[in-house]
Amino acid sequence: MRKIYFYTTIAVLMVMLSAGPSLGRGTKPLAADLVQDGQVIDLRSPRYTALFKELKGDGFSREELSGLFGGVRIRKRVLELMDKQYEALPYYKYYPIFINDHVIARGRELLRRYKAVLDRVENKFGVERQIVVAIWGMESHYGQHQGAFKMFRTLNTMFDAYPRRRTFYRRQLISYLLLCRENKVNPLTIKGSYGAAFGQTQFIPTSFREYAVDFDGDGRRDVWHSVPDVLASIANYLHSFHWIFKAPVCVELGNELKAAPLRAAYKRGRKGLLPWRQIRDLQQISLPEPHDDRPLIVVGLELPHNKMRYVAAYPNFQAITKWNNSNRYAMAVTELAAKLRGVGDGNQVTGARKQR
C-alpha cells in the first residue's frame, strides 16, 4: 500500500509542470485530448457495471450508489496534469521550495505546541518527532494546503478516462468509499490533489486504510482536522516500514565517489545496495554502523554548476522513500528535520557508534 509519490506537494508540481513541455503530441493522443471537460461518465459501461457489483458486495445499496454516482462528470484538468511530462527539479532548486526560514520557524513552533502529543507518538511508534513534523510540513505545509480537487470526481475521472492507471484508480475509488463510510465522512465533500492524495498527510485511499491512526480517541481516523491523528498516522507509516529510533538516516560522502563500485551503486539507485564497511573503506571516511548490519545505498544530489553531493543512505532514509519514491524528497525531509532539531546539516548519526 503506497502513496502516489509525485503527487504529494502541489507547489513542487506546479513548478515542475511549468518547466517542461508535454511529450507525445502529434504522435499519440493524450488522455485529456479524448474527453470534454464536464463530460458525463457512462455508468452503463462494463467497467462501471463491474464496479457497482463489487461495491454492492461491500454493502453499498443501489440507492446509495445512485446518489453518489448519478451525473458524475469528467474533470479534464486532472487528466491534463497527469498527462504532462516534466523533468524533475535538481536538488538545489527542489530544496528551497520546502525548506526556508518560515517553514523552519513554523515547524519549531508546532514542535513546542504539540510536545505532549509528540511525546506519545515517539513512545508508541519509535519515530523521532522532527521527522514526523518535517513530513507534515512537506506534505501539506502543516495542514494549510490539502488540495483543491474534489476527490470523488478525480477518482472517477481517472478510473473512466485514464486507461494506463485504470486498475490502480479502481482500487483507490473503492477504498475511498469504504474509508468515508468507516469514518462517517461524506465522499462528495473531500478535496485533495489531482492524483487523489488528501488530508494533512496527503495519503491516497489505500494508504489511509492501511496506516491512518485514531490517536485522539474519538473513534475516527481524522487526517483532515485532528493533529494527533495526523502525527500518529505519519509515524505509523514509517514504523510500518521498519524505522529505527535514533538510528542514522544519511551521512555525507563528499562531492566525488572515489571508487568504481560506489559509482556503479549510485547508478543502480535503490538496487545498488552495498555493505557499509565497503562504502567506508572505498570512500575512506568514517561511517556509523547500521542496525542489524543492513546494507546502504549511495544517493547523488545535484548542486549548481553541474556539481554533485553524495550521501550514504541508511535504512531510515530508505523508509522515507517508501512514503515518497524520491531521493530528493527523502533528503529534504532529513534536512528539514535537522533544521527543526537545530542541526546545521542532514547528517544524522545519533544512536550509532562510529566505525573506522
C-alpha positions in Angstrom: 0.0 0.0 0.0 1.9 3.0 -1.2 1.3 6.6 -1.8 1.4 8.1 -5.3 4.8 9.7 -4.8 5.0 12.6 -7.2 1.5 14.0 -6.3 2.1 14.9 -2.7 3.0 18.6 -2.9 1.2 20.9 -5.2 3.8 23.7 -5.1 6.6 21.5 -6.4 4.4 20.0 -9.1 3.3 23.4 -10.4 7.0 24.4 -10.7 7.9 21.1 -12.4 4.9 21.2 -14.8 5.7 24.7 -15.9 9.3 23.7 -16.6 8.9 21.2 -19.4 6.6 20.7 -22.4 4.3 17.7 -22.7 5.6 14.9 -24.8 3.9 12.9 -27.4 1.6 15.5 -29.0 1.3 14.9 -32.7 2.0 11.2 -32.4 -0.5 9.7 -29.9 -3.5 11.4 -28.3 -3.2 12.1 -24.6 -5.9 11.1 -22.2 -7.1 14.7 -21.9 -7.4 15.0 -25.7 -10.1 12.3 -25.8 -12.6 13.9 -23.5 -14.5 17.1 -22.9 -14.5 18.9 -19.5 -17.7 18.2 -17.8 -18.5 15.1 -19.9 -20.9 12.8 -18.2 -19.4 9.4 -17.4 -21.3 6.4 -18.8 -22.3 4.4 -15.8 -23.7 1.7 -18.1 -20.2 0.8 -19.3 -18.9 -2.7 -18.5 -16.3 -1.3 -16.1 -18.9 0.6 -14.1 -21.3 -2.4 -14.1 -18.5 -4.5 -12.6 -17.6 -1.7 -10.1 -21.1 -1.4 -8.9 -21.4 -5.2 -8.5 -18.3 -5.2 -6.2 -19.5 -2.2 -4.2 -22.8 -3.9 -3.6 -20.8 -6.8 -2.3 -19.2 -4.4 0.1 -22.6 -3.4 1.4 -23.5 -0.3 -0.7 -27.1 -0.3 -1.7 -28.4 0.6 -5.1 -29.9 3.8 -3.7 -26.5 4.8 -2.2 -24.7 4.2 -5.4 -27.3 6.1 -7.5 -27.0 9.1 -5.1 -23.2 9.1 -5.3 -22.5 8.4 -8.9 -25.5 9.9 -10.6 -24.4 12.6 -13.0 -20.6 12.3 -12.1 -18.5 14.1 -14.7 -15.0 14.2 -16.1 -12.6 16.8 -14.7 -10.4 17.4 -17.7 -7.8 19.4 -15.7 -6.9 16.2 -13.7 -6.1 14.4 -17.0 -4.1 17.4 -18.3 -1.9 17.4 -15.2 -1.5 13.6 -15.3 -0.6 13.7 -19.0 2.0 16.4 -18.5 5.6 15.1 -18.7 8.2 17.0 -16.7 11.8 16.9 -15.7 12.5 16.6 -12.0 14.0 19.6 -10.4 17.6 19.3 -9.4 18.0 19.2 -5.6 19.5 22.6 -5.3 16.2 24.0 -6.7 13.9 21.5 -5.0 15.3 22.1 -1.5 14.3 25.8 -1.1 10.7 25.1 -2.1 10.3 23.2 1.1 13.0 24.5 3.4 13.1 28.2 4.3 13.1 30.3 7.4 9.3 30.4 7.6 8.9 26.7 7.3 11.6 26.1 9.9 10.1 28.6 12.4 6.6 27.3 12.0 7.8 23.7 12.5 9.7 24.6 15.6 6.6 26.4 16.9 4.5 23.3 16.3 7.0 21.0 18.0 6.6 23.1 21.1 2.8 23.3 20.8 2.3 19.6 20.3 5.1 18.4 22.6 2.8 16.2 24.7 1.3 14.6 21.6 4.7 14.1 20.1 5.9 12.5 23.3 3.2 9.9 23.0 3.9 9.4 19.3 7.6 8.8 19.9 6.8 6.4 22.7 4.3 4.4 20.7 5.8 4.3 17.2 9.5 5.0 17.8 9.8 7.7 15.2 11.6 11.0 16.0 9.3 14.0 16.3 11.3 16.1 14.0 11.0 13.6 11.2 7.2 13.4 11.7 6.8 17.2 11.7 9.1 17.5 8.7 6.9 15.2 6.7 3.8 17.1 7.9 5.4 20.3 6.6 6.5 18.8 3.3 3.1 17.2 2.5 0.7 20.0 3.4 2.6 22.9 4.9 1.4 21.7 8.3 -2.1 21.3 7.1 -2.6 24.5 5.3 -2.6 23.0 1.7 -4.7 19.9 1.4 -5.6 20.1 -2.3 -8.3 21.8 -4.4 -9.8 18.9 -6.4 -12.9 17.0 -5.4 -11.7 13.6 -4.6 -14.8 11.7 -5.8 -14.7 13.4 -9.2 -11.0 13.0 -9.5 -11.1 9.2 -8.8 -13.9 8.7 -11.3 -12.1 10.8 -13.9 -9.0 8.6 -13.5 -10.9 5.3 -13.4 -13.0 6.2 -16.5 -10.6 8.2 -18.7 -7.0 7.3 -17.8 -6.5 3.7 -19.1 -2.9 3.5 -18.1 -3.7 3.7 -14.4 -7.3 2.4 -14.5 -6.8 -0.7 -12.4 -4.9 1.4 -9.8 -7.6 4.0 -9.5 -10.4 1.5 -9.4 -8.8 0.2 -6.3 -8.4 3.7 -4.9 -12.1 4.6 -5.7 -13.3 1.5 -3.8 -11.0 2.2 -0.8 -12.1 5.8 -0.8 -15.8 4.9 -0.5 -15.0 2.4 2.2 -12.9 4.8 4.3 -15.6 7.5 4.0 -18.2 5.1 5.3 -15.9 3.8 8.1 -15.1 7.4 9.2 -18.6 8.9 8.7 -17.3 11.3 6.0 -19.3 12.5 3.0 -17.3 11.3 0.0 -18.7 14.2 -2.1 -17.1 16.9 0.1 -13.5 15.9 0.5 -10.8 17.7 -1.6 -7.3 16.5 -2.4 -4.6 16.6 -5.0 -5.2 15.9 -8.7 -3.6 12.5 -8.0 -6.1 11.7 -5.3 -4.0 12.3 -2.2 -5.9 14.0 0.6 -5.8 15.4 4.1 -2.8 16.8 6.1 -0.9 13.6 5.5 -1.7 13.5 1.7 -2.5 9.8 1.9 -4.1 8.1 -1.1 -7.1 6.0 0.0 -5.4 2.6 0.3 -2.6 4.2 2.4 -5.2 5.8 4.6 -6.9 2.5 5.2 -3.6 0.8 5.9 -1.8 3.3 8.1 -4.1 6.1 9.4 -4.5 6.0 13.2 -7.1 7.3 15.6 -4.8 8.9 18.2 -7.2 11.3 19.9 -9.6 8.5 20.9 -12.8 9.8 19.2 -13.3 6.7 17.2 -12.4 8.2 13.8 -9.2 8.4 11.9 -9.3 12.1 11.0 -6.3 13.2 8.9 -8.1 16.4 7.9 -8.6 18.1 11.3 -7.1 16.1 14.1 -3.4 16.9 14.7 -2.9 13.9 17.0 -4.3 11.6 14.2 -2.1 13.3 11.6 1.1 13.0 13.6 0.4 9.4 14.7 -0.5 8.4 11.1 2.7 9.7 9.7 4.7 7.9 12.4 2.8 4.7 11.9 3.6 4.7 8.2 7.3 5.0 8.8 7.1 2.4 11.7 5.5 0.0 9.3 8.5 0.3 7.0 10.9 -0.5 9.9 12.0 2.9 11.0 14.7 2.6 13.7 14.5 5.2 16.5 17.7 7.4 16.7 19.5 5.4 14.1 21.4 7.1 11.2 19.5 8.5 8.3 22.3 9.5 6.0 25.9 10.5 6.1 27.8 12.8 3.7 30.3 11.1 1.3 31.6 14.3 -0.4 31.4 15.6 -3.9 33.1 12.7 -5.6 32.8 9.0 -5.4 36.3 7.5 -5.2 35.8 4.0 -6.5 34.1 2.3 -9.4 31.9 0.1 -7.1 30.5 3.2 -5.5 29.7 4.9 -8.8 28.1 1.7 -10.0 25.9 1.5 -6.9 24.9 5.1 -7.4 23.8 4.4 -11.0 21.7 1.4 -9.8 19.7 3.5 -7.4 17.8 1.6 -4.7 19.0 -1.7 -6.2 22.6 -0.7 -5.7 22.9 -1.9 -2.1 26.4 -2.1 -0.6 27.7 -3.2 2.8 28.5 -0.2 5.0 32.1 -1.4 5.5 32.7 -1.4 1.8 31.5 2.2 1.4 33.6 3.2 4.4 36.7 1.6 3.0 36.3 2.7 -0.6 35.4 6.3 0.2 38.0 6.4 3.1 35.6 8.0 5.6 34.2 7.3 9.0 30.7 5.7 9.0 28.3 4.7 11.7 27.4 1.0 11.8 23.8 0.4 10.6 21.2 -1.5 12.6 21.5 -5.3 12.0 24.3 -4.7 9.6 21.8 -3.8 6.9 23.2 -2.5 3.5 23.2 1.1 2.4 22.6 2.9 -0.9 24.5 5.7 -2.5 22.5 8.8 -3.3 23.5 11.7 -5.5 22.1 15.2 -5.1 22.5 17.9 -7.7 24.4 21.1 -6.9 24.8 24.2 -9.0 27.3 24.3 -11.9 26.9 20.5 -12.6 28.4 19.5 -9.3 27.2 16.7 -7.1 26.8 15.9 -3.5 26.8 12.2 -2.4 25.4 10.6 0.7 25.3 7.1 2.2 21.6 6.4 2.7 20.8 4.2 5.7 17.6 2.1 6.2 15.8 5.0 7.8 16.4 7.1 4.6 15.1 4.1 2.6 12.0 4.0 4.9 11.2 7.6 3.9 11.4 6.6 0.2 8.6 4.2 0.9 6.5 7.3 1.7 7.6 9.2 -1.3 9.6 7.4 -4.0 12.1 10.2 -4.4 15.6 10.6 -3.0 15.2 14.3 -3.2 12.1 14.2 -1.1 13.8 11.9 1.5 16.8 14.2 1.7 14.6 17.3 2.1 12.7 15.6 4.9 16.0 14.7 6.5 17.4 18.2 6.2 14.2 19.9 7.4 14.2 17.6 10.4 17.8 18.5 11.2 16.8 22.2 10.9 13.9 21.7 13.3 16.3 20.0 15.7 18.7 22.9 15.3 21.4 21.0 13.5 23.1 22.7 10.5 23.0 19.8 8.0 21.4 16.5 7.2 24.0 14.2 8.8 22.2 12.0 11.3 24.4 9.6 13.2 22.6 9.7 16.6 22.3 6.3 18.2 25.1 4.6 16.3 28.7 4.0 17.1 31.1 5.4 14.5 33.4 2.8 12.9 36.6 3.4 11.0 
